Amino acid sequence: MSFKTEEEISARLRELELKYDLYKYKVDGYSAWRLIRFTIADSLQNLPFHGVLPQWHLLTWFLFQGFFDVPSFLFPRSARYVVRTCASALNEKKDGFWKDIYFDDVFEELGNCFKIDVLNSPLFFKRRKTALVPVAISTSLIDLASSFLAMLKQPVHVSRVVRTI
């Protein structure tokens, strides 16, 4: 297997973007290339641990988490601040709890916060149980819904742009 560095992939993508003017393709006024660029880059990089967990395992986790998020979606608690973070931010231990390296210090000062997290790495999912500042809700239901909707037939104008790219 041949793995590529981020620098190699970035250079290759810039070359393709210039050669084929990929940013010119628009869907509803927005660059379609911007929407798929990361996925293409990730695929081209071909990292050794890409896709280690089977998709059904992630689907099961998202369904499980989404089930527990339903009450928070239906009856969200009031908060002065809302913050979106990610599971992988639980990356530092403090008094036996996992601390969100980006926001937990801010939460201590601000107080009343509603913490939303993106389940971006299965390696960090278990840490959520012992988070210093508990997560109010995850984006799993939204992620599942958007994945399902993405499987539906695309509008003709979107399909045409994707085929062209």
N, C-alpha and C positions, 0 to 999 in steps of 0.2 A: 504494500500500500504506500502511496505517495502522499505525504502530508505537506500542506503549504502553510507558510507563515501569514499573519495578517497583512504584513507589508507586501508580500507577493500577490495576495488576493486583491488588496486595495489597488495596487498598480495595474493589475489585469482588468479590474472593473473600470478604472479611470480610462484605460485604453479603449475598452469596448464602448463606454459612454461617449467618448469623443468620436470614435469611428462611426458609430451608428446613431448618434444624437439621441440617446435613450430617454433623456428628460423631456423630449418634445411630446411624447405620448401621454395624452391626458384622458382622464375619466372624470367627468363632472368638474372640469377645471383644475384638477389636481394631478400631479405627476404620478402615473401608474408605476413608473420605475422605482420611485421612492418607497412604494408600498411593498415591492418584492425584492428590493436590493439586498436586504439582510439575509433573507432566506437563500438567495442565490449565492451570496458570499459564504454563508455557513456550509452550504452544499459543496462548493468548490474547495473549501479549506480541507475537508475530508479528515477531520480530527479523529484520533483513535478511539475516543470514548463517545463519539457522536452516536446517539441512538442506543446506548447501553441498556437502558430499561425498555422492556417491551411497551408498545403503545397501550395495550390493554391494561397494564399496571398503572400507568398514568391516568387513563380514563377512569379506572376504579377509584383512584385517590381523589380525583376531581369530583366524581359523583358523591363519594363519601363526604368530602368537605362541603360540597354544595348543599347536601341534605341538612347539615348542621348550620349552614348560613341562612336557610330560608327564614327562620324567625327574625333574624337581624335585618333581612331585606324587607320583610313585612312590617316590622315594628322597630325601626332604627332608633337608637337612643339619641338624645339631644347632646350636642357638643359644640363648643365654640370654634374648634379647629378640626379640620379633616385632613389627614395625611395619607398618601399612598406610598407604600414602601414595598419591599420584596422579601421573600423568605430568606434569601441568601444574605440579607443584611444582619441576620442574627448570627453574628460572627465574633462575639467577644463575651467572655464569662464575667459575671459580676454577682457576688454573693450567691453562687449556685444557680443563677438564672442566665439565660441567653439575652444579651443586650443587642438591640438594633443599633448598629454603629452610626447610623445617620440621624436618627430622630429621638432615641430614648432620652438623651440628655436634654433635648428641647422640651420633651413632654414633662420632665420633672419641673422645669421652670414655668411652663404654660398651664399645666394642669389639665383641664377639661378637653381631651382630644379623642377623636374617633380615628382609629388606626385601621387602614385597609391594606391588605397585602396581596401581592401577586405571587402565586406558587411557581416561582421560576426555576427552582432546582430541587429535585427530590432528595438530594443529600441533606437538605436543611429542614425538611418537613417535620421531623420529630422534634426539632428544637422549639417549634411553635408552642408545644405543650408547656414548656418551662420558660416562656418569654418573660423578660423583666416587666415590660408593658404589654399586656395581652392584646392580641389582635381582635378587633371588633368584628371584622368580616373579611373574607377573601374575595378575590375576583373570579373564583372558580365557576360560579353560575354564569357569569357573563362570558367567560372564556369558553365554556361548554356550548352556550347558545350561539356564540359567534362561529365556533367550529362547525356546529350543525348547519347553520345558515350558509357557511362557505361551501358545504357539500351540495347545496341545492343548485339548480341550474342558474348560471349567470345570465344577466341581461345580454342581449346580442351585442350592444356596443362595447361592453366590458370584454366579452369573449374575443371580439375582433382585435381589440388593443393587445390583449394577452397573447394571442396568436402572432401578431406582428412583432412583438418584442421577442 
